[in-house]
Amino acid sequence: MMTGMLTRLIGGRGLKQGLNILIYHRVLDTQDPLFPGELTRQQFEWHLRCLAREFNVLPLTEAIERLQKNSLPTAAVAITFDDGYADNYTVALPMLQRHGLPATVFVASGYLDGGMMWNERVIHCIRTAPDGEIDLQALNLGAHQVSTPASRTTTIRHLLGKLKYLDWQTREDQVNALVAHLGVTLPTDQMMTSMQLRAMAASGIEIGGHTRLHPILATLSREQARQEMVDGRDELTALIGYQPRLFAYPNGKPRQDYHAEHAELARELGFTAAVSTAWGCARSNSPVFQLPRFTPWDQSPFKFQLRLARSFRSQTHDVV
């Protein structure tokens, strides 16, 4: 049910013809001192209360089908999670069930059962480093002071920015060298297990493809990109018993992270739709293999609703 305030903000046309697709990653039990803006259980609770009260939340596959048929309900929203973090199962799933809300989880299959994504390995290395200076010049990564939470966050952001768009193997080699250089023992429980993934799928949560090892597709050859998409699809199919229908481009920025050939690959490989991270509201004329999504970073219910209202009012979004 829509409030009068939100109806006025959005307007009838946007309400009836648009689909807002939300991106989440983790839902933390407590606030992260290095990244205090990351979503916590408490914040996710009011997100869900607001979504259940003010919007029509649909399973993403159903929402896309109805979008193409111009049969969406007013204020249509779909909830998605990227990557396959364990807290999607341990924290988010019970909350979604309590509110009766559906969701789709896009899983990078290669990190199930004890793996850790490259960016999380970097974060863990700096999070656990002793106070003082860490000298990474031998790795061509500079020297950094990490004596406060703020300095650790600054160092993490610097390293992630430097490594992010390296070709996949070079990035892996650099991150592995960083782990070895700092003598870090990595946790093995950050991502879901195969058993948790199967239980999540059995609960009614839709599982989507997200490649195997989450490379930025634009940094790969066409054949490498295809293999990543195939391997992720097939590993998920073997685990959950059905072929994923939906795909999410890793990182997901049009032209920067994926190109037109990757949208065509998604179609060729049997996916029925794909989502990017371009900001905006999906419309019936949106390319079905480049549907926009956005992350609601807001720290208050009013700003959360305002962000969704602004998106419903948007008429275009970025594509390749």
ROVODREN-190793 format. One record per residue (C-alpha): x, y, z negated; residue in one letter. Coordinates in steps of 0.25 Angstrom, whole numbers. Example, Ala and Ser with C-alpha at 12.3 -4.5 7.8 and 13.67 -1.06 7.14 Angstrom:
BEGIN
SETI   east  north     up  resn
SETI     49    -18    -31     A
SETI     55     -4    -29     S
! end
This chain:
BEGIN
SETI   east  north     up  resn
SETI      0      0      0     M
SETI      5     14      4     M
SETI      6     26     -5     T
SETI      0     39      0     G
SETI     14     45     -1     M
SETI     21     34      7     L
SETI     10     34     18     T
SETI     12     49     20     R
SETI     27     48     20     L
SETI     26     37     31     I
SETI     14     40     39     G
SETI      4     30     45     G
SETI     12     28     58     R
SETI     25     24     51     G
SETI     17     15     41     L
SETI     10      7     52     K
SETI     21      5     62     Q
SETI     34      3     55     G
SETI     42     -8     47     L
SETI     52     -4     37     N
SETI     62    -15     35     I
SETI     70    -13     22     L
SETI     85    -19     20     I
SETI     89    -24      7     Y
SETI    102    -31      4     H
SETI    104    -34    -11     R
SETI     95    -32    -24     V
SETI    104    -31    -36     L
SETI    100    -34    -50     D
SETI    108    -22    -55     T
SETI    114     -9    -49     Q
SETI    127    -11    -42     D
SETI    137     -1    -49     P
SETI    144      0    -35     L
SETI    132      2    -27     F
SETI    121      8    -36     P
SETI    112     10    -24     G
SETI    111     -5    -21     E
SETI     97    -11    -23     L
SETI     94    -17    -37     T
SETI     83    -26    -42     R
SETI     76    -14    -48     Q
SETI     76     -6    -36     Q
SETI     71    -17    -27     F
SETI     60    -19    -36     E
SETI     54     -5    -34     W
SETI     57     -7    -19     H
SETI     48    -19    -19     L
SETI     37    -13    -27     R
SETI     37     -1    -17     C
SETI     37    -10     -5     L
SETI     26    -19    -10     A
SETI     17     -7    -14     R
SETI     20      3     -3     E
SETI     23     -6     10     F
SETI     19    -18     17     N
SETI     31    -27     16     V
SETI     32    -38     27     L
SETI     41    -50     30     P
SETI     51    -44     41     L
SETI     47    -54     52     T
SETI     32    -51     50     E
SETI     35    -37     49     A
SETI     43    -37     62     I
SETI     32    -45     69     E
SETI     21    -35     65     R
SETI     30    -24     69     L
SETI     30    -28     83     Q
SETI     15    -31     83     K
SETI     12    -17     77     N
SETI      5    -24     66     S
SETI     13    -20     54     L
SETI      6    -15     41     P
SETI      8     -1     36     T
SETI     21      2     29     A
SETI     28    -11     33     A
SETI     41    -15     26     V
SETI     50    -27     27     A
SETI     61    -31     17     I
SETI     74    -36     21     T
SETI     87    -40     14     F
SETI    101    -42     21     D
SETI    112    -51     19     D
SETI    107    -62      9     G
SETI    111    -57     -5     Y
SETI    108    -67    -16     A
SETI    100    -56    -23     D
SETI     90    -56    -12     N
SETI     86    -70    -17     Y
SETI     89    -68    -32     T
SETI     84    -54    -34     V
SETI     76    -49    -22     A
SETI     68    -61    -19     L
SETI     60    -62    -32     P
SETI     57    -48    -31     M
SETI     52    -49    -17     L
SETI     43    -61    -21     Q
SETI     38    -53    -33     R
SETI     33    -42    -24     H
SETI     28    -51    -13     G
SETI     37    -45     -3     L
SETI     44    -52      9     P
SETI     58    -50     14     A
SETI     69    -54     24     T
SETI     83    -57     20     V
SETI     94    -56     31     F
SETI    105    -66     27     V
SETI    119    -66     32     A
SETI    120    -82     31     S
SETI    135    -83     29     G
SETI    135    -77     16     Y
SETI    125    -86      9     L
SETI    131    -96     -2     D
SETI    142    -88     -8     G
SETI    146    -78      3     G
SETI    148    -63      2     M
SETI    147    -52     13     M
SETI    159    -44     16     W
SETI    154    -31     10     N
SETI    150    -38     -3     E
SETI    164    -44     -3     R
SETI    170    -30     -2     V
SETI    161    -25    -13     I
SETI    164    -36    -22     H
SETI    179    -34    -20     C
SETI    178    -19    -24     I
SETI    168    -21    -35     R
SETI    177    -31    -42     T
SETI    190    -24    -40     A
SETI    197    -20    -53     P
SETI    197     -5    -56     D
SETI    208      3    -49     G
SETI    214      3    -35     E
SETI    212     -8    -25     I
SETI    222     -8    -14     D
SETI    217    -13     -1     L
SETI    227     -7      8     Q
SETI    233    -21     12     A
SETI    219    -23     18     L
SETI    218    -10     25     N
SETI    207     -6     15     L
SETI    214      5      7     G
SETI    215      7     -8     A
SETI    204     10    -17     H
SETI    201     14    -31     Q
SETI    190      6    -37     V
SETI    189     11    -52     S
SETI    174     15    -52     T
SETI    161     10    -46     P
SETI    161     22    -36     A
SETI    175     19    -31     S
SETI    172      5    -29     R
SETI    160      9    -21     T
SETI    168     18    -13     T
SETI    178      8    -10     T
SETI    168     -3     -6     I
SETI    161      7      4     R
SETI    175     10     10     H
SETI    179     -4     12     L
SETI    165     -8     17     L
SETI    166      3     27     G
SETI    179     -1     32     K
SETI    176    -15     33     L
SETI    162    -15     38     K
SETI    164    -14     53     Y
SETI    176    -22     55     L
SETI    174    -35     63     D
SETI    169    -46     55     W
SETI    181    -54     54     Q
SETI    190    -43     51     T
SETI    180    -38     40     R
SETI    180    -52     34     E
SETI    195    -53     34     D
SETI    196    -39     27     Q
SETI    186    -42     16     V
SETI    192    -56     13     N
SETI    205    -49     12     A
SETI    199    -39      2     L
SETI    193    -50     -6     V
SETI    207    -57     -7     A
SETI    215    -45     -9     H
SETI    206    -41    -21     L
SETI    205    -56    -26     G
SETI    190    -55    -27     V
SETI    181    -67    -30     T
SETI    168    -65    -22     L
SETI    155    -69    -28     P
SETI    147    -80    -21     T
SETI    133    -76    -25     D
SETI    130    -63    -18     Q
SETI    123    -69     -6     M
SETI    112    -79     -6     M
SETI    114    -94     -6     T
SETI    108   -103      4     S
SETI     98   -108     -6     M
SETI     94    -94    -10     Q
SETI     92    -91      5     L
SETI     83   -103      7     R
SETI     75   -100     -5     A
SETI     73    -85     -1     M
SETI     68    -90     13     A
SETI     59   -100      7     A
SETI     53    -89     -2     S
SETI     48    -82     11     G
SETI     59    -72     13     I
SETI     63    -71     27     E
SETI     78    -74     30     I
SETI     84    -66     42     G
SETI     98    -67     49     G
SETI    109    -58     46     H
SETI    121    -65     53     T
SETI    130    -75     46     R
SETI    141    -66     40     L
SETI    135    -52     42     H
SETI    144    -46     52     P
SETI    141    -33     59     I
SETI    137    -38     72     L
SETI    142    -27     80     A
SETI    156    -31     76     T
SETI    155    -44     82     L
SETI    155    -50     96     S
SETI    142    -54    102     R
SETI    145    -69    100     E
SETI    150    -66     85     Q
SETI    137    -59     82     A
SETI    129    -70     88     R
SETI    136    -80     80     Q
SETI    134    -73     67     E
SETI    119    -71     70     M
SETI    117    -86     74     V
SETI    125    -91     62     D
SETI    117    -83     52     G
SETI    104    -87     59     R
SETI    107   -102     59     D
SETI    113   -102     45     E
SETI    100    -95     40     L
SETI     91   -105     48     T
SETI     98   -117     42     A
SETI     96   -111     28     L
SETI     82   -106     28     I
SETI     75   -116     39     G
SETI     71   -105     49     Y
SETI     78    -96     59     Q
SETI     78    -82     54     P
SETI     70    -73     63     R
SETI     76    -60     59     L
SETI     90    -54     59     F
SETI     97    -42     53     A
SETI    109    -36     59     Y
SETI    121    -35     49     P
SETI    122    -21     44     N
SETI    112    -18     55     G
SETI    115     -4     61     K
SETI    112     -3     76     P
SETI    124     -2     85     R
SETI    134     -1     73     Q
SETI    131    -15     68     D
SETI    123    -22     79     Y
SETI    121    -20     93     H
SETI    110    -23    104     A
SETI    117    -37    106     E
SETI    114    -41     92     H
SETI    100    -38     93     A
SETI     99    -46    105     E
SETI    107    -57     98     L
SETI     96    -57     87     A
SETI     85    -59     97     R
SETI     93    -70    105     E
SETI     96    -78     92     L
SETI     81    -79     88     G
SETI     79    -68     78     F
SETI     65    -61     80     T
SETI     70    -48     75     A
SETI     82    -41     69     A
SETI     84    -29     59     V
SETI     95    -18     59     S
SETI     98     -8     48     T
SETI     94      4     56     A
SETI     85     13     48     W
SETI     70     14     52     G
SETI     57      8     53     C
SETI     54     -3     62     A
SETI     43     -1     73     R
SETI     36     -9     83     S
SETI     46     -4     94     N
SETI     58     -7     85     S
SETI     68    -17     92     P
SETI     64    -30     85     V
SETI     79    -33     84     F
SETI     83    -20     78     Q
SETI     73    -17     67     L
SETI     77     -6     57     P
SETI     79     -8     42     R
SETI     84      1     31     F
SETI     88     -1     16     T
SETI     80      7      6     P
SETI     91     12     -3     W
SETI     81     21    -11     D
SETI     82     23    -26     Q
SETI     67     26    -28     S
SETI     54     21    -24     P
SETI     50     35    -18     F
SETI     63     35     -9     K
SETI     61     21     -5     F
SETI     47     23      0     Q
SETI     52     36      7     L
SETI     63     29     14     R
SETI     53     19     19     L
SETI     43     30     23     A
SETI     54     37     31     R
SETI     57     24     38     S
SETI     42     22     42     F
SETI     42     36     48     R
SETI     55     33     57     S
SETI     51     29     71     Q
SETI     65     25     76     T
SETI     77     17     71     H
SETI     91     14     77     D
SETI     93      2     86     V
SETI    105     -2     95     V
! end
